[in-house]
Amino acid sequence: MKKPCSAGFNYFFIRSNGDVYPCPLIKVKLGNVKETNIEDLFLSKTASSFRKQVGKHPECRTYTEPGLERYALPFEGFTYLSLLARMGKRDFLELHYHMGLDKYFS
């Protein structure tokens, strides 16, 4: 199953200086949260244009990460493990491998 990227839709990357990017790999800067409200950055023409191109950028052709959840789930600890109890071992492992999290856990 191919999972679409949600960069610019579900999350942004904010650097320590406040610069906001919809993707860590693509050099499209939306602005700075110290200067502009995050809602205005999300609704900007630059953000809208970026979202229309998700999957079409050259970086998208080689990028294999399916979005922020790959980074967030391992840090959620008990919340992530609670999926095991709710889903059962087989379905949990299927999700785990689909997300590529086997790279982070042995």
C-alpha positions in Angstrom: 0.0 0.0 0.0 1.5 3.4 -1.0 0.8 6.0 1.6 0.5 9.6 0.4 2.7 12.2 2.0 1.0 14.7 4.3 3.7 17.4 4.3 2.1 20.8 4.4 -1.3 19.3 5.2 -0.8 17.7 8.7 2.5 19.1 9.9 5.2 21.6 9.3 8.9 21.8 10.4 9.8 24.8 12.5 13.5 25.5 12.9 14.9 27.0 16.1 15.0 30.5 14.4 11.2 30.2 13.7 11.5 29.5 9.9 8.6 27.2 8.8 8.9 24.5 6.1 6.2 22.1 5.0 8.9 19.4 4.3 12.4 18.9 5.7 13.7 17.9 2.3 12.3 20.6 0.1 13.6 24.1 0.3 10.2 25.9 0.3 10.1 28.3 3.2 6.6 29.4 4.2 7.7 32.2 6.5 8.6 32.6 10.1 6.4 32.1 13.1 8.1 34.9 15.0 6.8 37.3 12.3 3.6 35.7 11.0 0.8 33.8 12.6 0.9 30.0 11.9 -2.6 30.0 10.6 -1.7 32.7 8.0 1.4 30.6 7.0 -0.9 27.5 6.6 -3.4 29.5 4.4 -0.7 31.3 2.4 -0.4 31.1 -1.4 3.0 29.5 -1.0 1.6 26.7 1.3 -1.3 26.1 -1.1 1.0 25.9 -4.1 3.3 23.5 -2.2 0.3 21.2 -1.3 -0.7 21.0 -4.9 2.7 19.8 -5.8 3.1 17.1 -3.1 4.4 14.0 -4.8 5.6 15.9 -7.8 8.7 17.5 -6.4 12.0 15.8 -7.5 12.7 15.0 -3.8 9.4 13.1 -3.6 10.6 10.5 -6.1 13.2 9.1 -3.8 11.7 9.9 -0.4 10.4 6.8 1.4 9.2 8.2 4.7 5.4 8.3 4.9 5.2 11.4 7.0 5.4 12.7 10.5 3.9 9.6 12.2 7.1 7.7 11.4 8.9 10.1 13.7 6.2 10.6 16.3 5.0 7.0 17.0 8.3 5.7 18.5 8.3 8.6 20.9 4.8 8.0 22.0 5.8 5.0 24.0 2.9 3.5 25.8 0.4 5.1 23.4 2.1 3.3 20.5 2.3 0.0 22.4 -1.4 0.3 23.3 -2.1 -0.3 19.6 -0.7 -3.8 20.1 -3.5 -4.5 22.6 -6.2 -2.9 20.5 -5.1 -4.3 17.1 -3.7 -7.7 18.0 -0.2 -8.9 17.2 -0.6 -9.6 13.4 -2.3 -6.3 12.5 0.1 -4.3 14.8 3.1 -5.9 13.1 1.7 -5.3 9.7 1.3 -1.6 10.5 4.7 -1.5 12.2 6.4 -2.8 9.1 4.3 -0.8 6.7 5.3 2.4 8.5 9.0 1.3 8.3 9.4 1.4 12.0 11.3 -1.9 12.0 14.3 0.3 11.2 14.1 1.9 14.6 13.2 -1.2 16.7 14.8 -4.6 16.7 
